[in-house]
């Protein structure tokens, strides 16, 4: 979760706590605090989901690269045998051209799948040059593992982005509610400097680089 969102959630926690400790008989105050309290719970859940999705995506990226390297290592054997057979069949090096490891997933995966499919047709040739018949099964397994890891990474990214989008919308709504409470509470505590100061401190979001008493930046209550 980004620092800005973390600071907003922290501010909402302080605001809700302050308002529950200083209950008002003003109808609008009670209604807004209730909505803000429910919104805070939602924001905390979304923040946890966003963090979990981010961690999952990072873990899947690591696993995906591991499986990609193993698949690449096995595909290299096909490319080497095909190159050695170029004199008898000049098309083989082209058919079994090893895709660069630096290719993105959407380019590397189809190229690897095509190589494995072609290897089925040339199984006898590869056996003649010493490649175990098991290599096709090992290639299928490596390809399946890479495909699954890639899909898992996309799922983690999707969860992370979805939760972050909802969290931003909830934060915007929360800031609007805090602004409404700010008008109510500044009037309530106009003759009580101590409580007014406590309220201003609770609803303040201290962005990095802000000086005490400096004008609030965009997004503050």
TACORWO-V261842 format. One line per field, one symbol per residue. psi: psi as a letter, one per 20 degrees, with the letter a starting at -180 (. if undefined). burial: I if it has 16 or more other ideal C-beta (glycine too) atoms within 10 Angstrom, else O. A space follows every 10 residues. Layout:
# TACORWO-V261842
psi: ???
burial: ???
This chain:
# TACORWO-V261842
psi: pqgghhhggg ghgggggghh hmpqipghgg gggghhghhg gghhghgggg gghggggggh gghghghghg ggghhhhghg ghhhjhhhni hghghlppqp hiqrgihggh gghgghghhh hkggghhhji pqhihgghgg ghgggggghg hhghgggggg gghgghgggh hghghghhhg hggghhggkh jnhghghggh hgjqonqpiq qpiqqprpir .
burial: OOOOIOIIIO IIOIIIOIIO OOOOOOOOIO OIIOOIIOII OOIOOIIOII OOIIOIIOOI IOIIOOIIOO IIOIIOIIIO IIOOIOOOOO OIIOIIIIIO OOOOIOOIIO OIOOIIOOIO OIOOIIOOOO IOOOIIOOIO OIIOIIIOII OIIOOIIOII OOIIOIIIOI IOOIIOIIOI IOOIIOOIIO OOOOOIOIIO OIIIIOOOOO OOOOOOOOOI I
